[in-house]
Amino acid sequence: MTKATRARAAVALIAAGGVALFVSLFLTWSATGLNGHVLVAFGALDRLPKRTGWETYSLADVLMAVLAAMLVLAAIVRNRAVRVVVAILALGGLAFAIHALVDPPTLARVNRVRPGFVLLFGSAAGAGEIVAIAGIGVALTGLVVALLIDQSGARPRRVAEG
């Protein structure tokens, strides 16, 4: 595989990861109880709510969208310094997405209150976290490949003495 082919593949991975991260914000990032499935309780059919990344987080969703844009920018600009900064920020975004997957935000609430009983549901992770983790992982792979290509081209050549 030539250096140019590896560079094109790295750019494609970075851009695809940024797009996947942005798309993940429109997917379910958390669901109340039973992963958002239908629950039948005392003859009542209740639909448990789901929330996208935009609905679940107030600031983190904007930061993840900015990270997604920066990933696409890093693919376009092809600047080593930009890619290093974006890779560091992507590690932070990856840590956040993993945390959201392992410990989803608390959305526990009373679903229905009727005389004699209360249904209380906790939270579960949704598909958004998984897509975000995959997207950032793909982008980081592309960034590492691109940085390695940049590093191999930046090495000074030794001149044979003689």
Helices and strands as residue ranges (DSSP letters): H 3-24, E 28-32, G 34-36, E 38-41, E 44-47, E 50-52, H 53-56, H 60-77, H 80-102, E 109-114, E 117-121, E 123-125, H 127-154
